[in-house]
Amino acid sequence: MATPHPERNLDAQRVLARARLLALDVDGTLTDGRIAYLGGEELVHFHAHDGQGLVWLLQAGVQVAWISGRGSRAVEHRARELGVRELHLMASSKGAVLADVQRRLGIGADETIAMGDDLVDLAFASRAALLVAPANARPEVRAAAGLVTVASGGAGAVRELAERVLAAKGLWSERVDRSVRAPE
């Protein structure tokens, strides 16, 4: 991940290590932002690696919230499939929704990471210790972010962040070891 200043990277590492909540935009962050319709049904593409990263975070005790200004059955299905309990669709104020999630879960902004790609996602910045942007986020979002991923939204950006969180918490080597030892 690229960051403009080494001291920001150290601060980011501290935030990643103490993170208890990851708030994510959906369109453009968990997906590539494209929307297709087939016979009136919405098709949404998710990256399998992102999903696996989210499962690992949940297993490590990090809460995950999806906060989107849109809504679709495909997004609801994917959230259920991954075990994401905090799903908030049709959110008109992402900052207010995140504040409510934090209040209900008893998690402060200092233990929250948020990731988004578009201007509306800048509302996360005031409620999170670290704003992360996918590589293809709007320039304004990348400029405001403490971390920018190498991967684009919907193409592994969330997985990249999940791995960074697990590494900062000292859990990545264990995760790799478990994968190597996994029964066939």
C-alpha positions in Angstrom: 0.0 0.0 0.0 1.2 3.4 -0.8 1.2 6.2 1.8 2.6 9.7 1.3 4.5 9.9 4.6 6.3 7.2 6.6 4.9 8.6 9.9 1.4 8.1 8.5 2.3 4.5 7.8 3.3 4.0 11.5 0.0 5.6 12.6 -1.9 3.4 10.2 -0.2 0.2 11.6 -1.3 1.2 15.1 -4.8 1.7 14.0 -4.9 -1.6 12.1 -3.6 -3.4 15.1 -6.4 -2.2 17.4 -9.2 -2.2 14.8 -12.4 -3.8 16.1 -14.7 -2.6 13.3 -14.3 -2.4 9.5 -16.9 -0.3 7.7 -17.2 -0.8 4.0 -18.9 0.9 1.1 -20.2 -1.6 -1.3 -20.4 -0.3 -4.9 -16.8 0.5 -6.1 -15.2 -1.0 -2.9 -16.5 -4.6 -2.6 -17.5 -4.5 -6.3 -15.9 -2.9 -9.3 -18.8 -0.4 -9.4 -20.5 -1.8 -12.5 -24.2 -2.8 -12.4 -25.8 -5.1 -14.9 -29.4 -6.1 -15.2 -30.6 -9.4 -16.6 -34.4 -9.7 -17.0 -34.9 -7.1 -14.3 -32.5 -8.8 -11.8 -29.4 -7.0 -10.8 -26.1 -8.7 -11.3 -23.3 -7.7 -9.0 -19.7 -9.0 -9.2 -17.9 -9.7 -5.9 -14.3 -10.9 -5.7 -13.9 -14.2 -3.9 -10.6 -13.1 -2.3 -12.3 -10.1 -0.7 -15.0 -12.4 0.8 -12.4 -14.8 2.2 -10.6 -11.8 3.8 -13.8 -10.7 5.4 -14.5 -14.2 6.8 -11.0 -14.2 8.3 -11.5 -10.8 9.9 -14.8 -12.0 11.4 -13.1 -15.1 12.8 -10.5 -12.8 14.3 -13.2 -10.9 16.1 -13.3 -7.8 13.9 -16.8 -6.7 13.3 -17.7 -5.9 9.6 -20.4 -3.4 8.5 -21.5 -2.8 4.9 -23.0 0.7 4.4 -24.3 1.5 1.0 -26.4 4.2 -0.6 -28.0 1.6 -2.8 -29.6 -1.8 -2.2 -30.0 -5.0 -4.0 -30.9 -8.6 -3.3 -27.5 -9.7 -4.6 -25.7 -7.6 -1.9 -28.0 -9.0 0.8 -27.3 -12.5 -0.4 -23.5 -12.0 -0.4 -23.6 -10.4 3.1 -25.6 -13.4 4.5 -23.2 -15.8 2.8 -20.2 -14.3 4.4 -21.8 -13.8 7.9 -21.9 -10.0 7.7 -24.6 -9.0 10.2 -24.2 -5.2 9.9 -25.8 -4.6 6.5 -27.1 -1.1 5.9 -28.6 -0.4 2.5 -30.2 2.8 1.1 -28.1 4.8 3.6 -28.6 8.5 3.0 -26.0 9.5 5.5 -23.2 7.0 5.8 -21.5 8.9 8.6 -24.7 8.8 10.7 -25.2 5.1 10.0 -21.6 4.3 11.0 -22.1 6.3 14.2 -25.2 4.3 15.0 -23.3 1.0 14.4 -20.4 2.1 16.6 -22.8 3.1 19.4 -24.7 -0.2 19.3 -21.5 -2.3 19.2 -19.7 -0.2 21.8 -16.8 0.5 19.4 -15.3 3.9 19.1 -14.0 5.8 16.1 -10.4 5.1 17.4 -11.1 1.4 16.8 -12.7 1.8 13.4 -11.3 1.5 9.9 -13.5 2.5 7.0 -13.0 2.0 3.2 -14.7 3.7 0.4 -14.1 4.9 -3.1 -16.5 7.9 -3.9 -17.2 11.3 -2.5 -20.1 10.2 -0.4 -17.7 7.8 1.4 -15.7 10.8 2.8 -18.4 10.9 5.5 -16.7 7.9 7.0 -13.5 9.9 7.7 -14.9 11.7 10.7 -16.1 8.4 12.3 -13.0 6.3 11.7 -9.4 6.4 12.9 -8.3 5.4 9.4 -9.9 5.9 6.0 -8.7 3.5 3.3 -9.2 3.9 -0.4 -9.0 1.4 -3.2 -6.5 2.2 -5.9 -9.2 3.3 -8.3 -11.1 5.6 -5.8 -11.9 9.2 -6.7 -8.8 11.4 -6.4 -10.4 13.3 -3.5 -10.9 10.1 -1.6 -7.4 8.9 -2.2 -6.0 12.3 -1.0 -8.1 12.0 2.2 -7.1 8.4 2.9 -4.5 7.3 5.3 -3.9 4.2 3.1 -4.5 3.5 -0.5 -4.5 -0.1 -1.7 -2.6 -1.4 -4.6 -5.7 -3.3 -5.8 -8.8 -1.7 -7.2 -12.3 -1.9 -5.7 -13.9 -5.3 -6.5 -10.5 -6.7 -7.5 -9.0 -7.6 -4.1 -8.7 -4.2 -2.4 -10.7 -5.5 0.6 -8.6 -8.6 0.8 -5.4 -6.5 0.8 -6.8 -4.5 3.7 -7.9 -7.6 5.6 -4.4 -9.1 5.3 -2.9 -5.9 6.6 -5.2 -5.9 9.6 -4.4 -9.5 10.4 -0.7 -8.9 10.0 -0.9 -5.8 12.3 -2.7 -7.9 14.9 0.0 -10.6 14.6 -2.4 -13.2 13.1 -1.3 -13.4 9.5 1.4 -16.0 10.0 -1.0 -18.2 11.9 -3.6 -17.8 9.1 -1.0 -18.9 6.5 0.0 -21.8 8.7 -3.6 -23.0 9.1 -4.1 -22.8 5.3 -1.0 -24.9 4.7 -2.1 -27.5 7.3 -5.7 -27.6 6.1 -7.0 -31.1 5.4 -7.8 -32.0 1.8 
